[in-house]
Amino acid sequence: MASTISYYIYKFFLYSDARAFWRQCGLAIVLLLGIWYFNYHKNKGDFGVDAKYLIETRITDLQERNNDKKEAINSLERQVLSLSSQPDIDKIDEEIRKNLNYAHPDEYIIMLK
């Protein structure tokens, strides 16, 4: 560290114009700040590494939800096919009683939970 500082002091006195030295120092600082800025936004920006990770986890979550929805759709399609191919009167009657709370006047209903 000390040798670097002494090098810059030597370089400062070597220049006949001190403004050229400070111009080079300023250029180095600007370049370092530019490198830091782009490196920071590469990692933390809207399209950076962290955002990519969040997007990938969201994609996997949405794919899982999509698979669940497909399974539910397949289940409902099977139920519709079972109703439309040959109407089973007992199954239709059971669904009506369960979903619409329907009962004949001469029936007793016992609720079990």
Secondary structure in CASP SS format (residue, H / E / C, confidence):
PFRMAT SS
TARGET T0000
AUTHOR 0000-0000-0000
METHOD secondary structure of the structure
MODEL  1
M C 1.00
A H 1.00
S H 1.00
T H 1.00
I H 1.00
S H 1.00
Y H 1.00
Y H 1.00
I H 1.00
Y H 1.00
K H 1.00
F H 1.00
F H 1.00
L H 1.00
Y C 1.00
S C 1.00
D C 1.00
A H 1.00
R H 1.00
A H 1.00
F H 1.00
W H 1.00
R H 1.00
Q H 1.00
C H 1.00
G H 1.00
L H 1.00
A H 1.00
I H 1.00
V H 1.00
L H 1.00
L H 1.00
L H 1.00
G H 1.00
I H 1.00
W H 1.00
Y H 1.00
F H 1.00
N H 1.00
Y H 1.00
H H 1.00
K H 1.00
N H 1.00
K H 1.00
G C 1.00
D C 1.00
F C 1.00
G C 1.00
V H 1.00
D H 1.00
A H 1.00
K H 1.00
Y H 1.00
L H 1.00
I H 1.00
E H 1.00
T H 1.00
R H 1.00
I H 1.00
T H 1.00
D H 1.00
L H 1.00
Q H 1.00
E H 1.00
R H 1.00
N H 1.00
N H 1.00
D H 1.00
K H 1.00
K H 1.00
E H 1.00
A H 1.00
I H 1.00
N H 1.00
S H 1.00
L H 1.00
E H 1.00
R H 1.00
Q H 1.00
V H 1.00
L H 1.00
S H 1.00
L H 1.00
S H 1.00
S H 1.00
Q C 1.00
P C 1.00
D C 1.00
I H 1.00
D H 1.00
K H 1.00
I H 1.00
D H 1.00
E H 1.00
E H 1.00
I H 1.00
R H 1.00
K H 1.00
N H 1.00
L H 1.00
N C 1.00
Y C 1.00
A C 1.00
H C 1.00
P C 1.00
D C 1.00
E C 1.00
Y C 1.00
I C 1.00
I C 1.00
M C 1.00
L C 1.00
K C 1.00
END
